[in-house]
Amino acid sequence: MHEQIKTLEEKVAYLERHQTEQDKAMLELVEDVVRLRRELRALRDRQESPGPGDGTAPAPIEERPPHY
């Protein structure tokens, strides 16, 4: 009987540790999603805002490299 209890306690300890690790991973993923949404919003805002000069920013494909 004591061996069964010991086995069950080991399993519970393993599951508790696993749950804690999963919680930490989930929190990291949530933080990453929040950060990525913030960066995406900033990129969209920058794309929509007028650039220097005539008020329109050239598309990145239209920009010429400095050596031309």
PEQUIKA-V889932 format. One record per residue. N is the residue number from 1. RES is the residue in one small letter. BURIAL is # if it has 9 or more other ideal C-beta (glycine too) atoms within 8 Angstrom, else .. D_FIRST is the distance of its C-alpha to the first C-alpha in whole Angstrom. Layout:
N&RES&BURIAL&D_FIRST, N&RES&BURIAL&D_FIRST
This chain:
1&m&.&0, 2&h&.&4, 3&e&.&5, 4&q&.&5, 5&i&.&6, 6&k&.&9, 7&t&.&10, 8&l&.&11, 9&e&.&13, 10&e&.&14, 11&k&.&16, 12&v&.&17, 13&a&.&19, 14&y&.&20, 15&l&.&21, 16&e&.&23, 17&r&.&25, 18&h&.&26, 19&q&.&27, 20&t&.&29, 21&e&.&31, 22&q&.&32, 23&d&.&33, 24&k&.&35, 25&a&.&36, 26&m&.&37, 27&l&.&39, 28&e&.&41, 29&l&.&42, 30&v&.&43, 31&e&.&45, 32&d&.&47, 33&v&.&48, 34&v&.&49, 35&r&.&51, 36&l&.&52, 37&r&.&54, 38&r&.&56, 39&e&.&57, 40&l&.&58, 41&r&.&60, 42&a&.&62, 43&l&.&63, 44&r&.&64, 45&d&.&66, 46&r&.&67, 47&q&.&68, 48&e&.&70, 49&s&.&72, 50&p&.&75, 51&g&.&76, 52&p&.&79, 53&g&.&82, 54&d&.&83, 55&g&.&80, 56&t&.&78, 57&a&.&76, 58&p&.&77, 59&a&.&74, 60&p&.&72, 61&i&.&74, 62&e&.&77, 63&e&.&77, 64&r&.&79, 65&p&.&77, 66&p&.&79, 67&h&.&81, 68&y&.&83
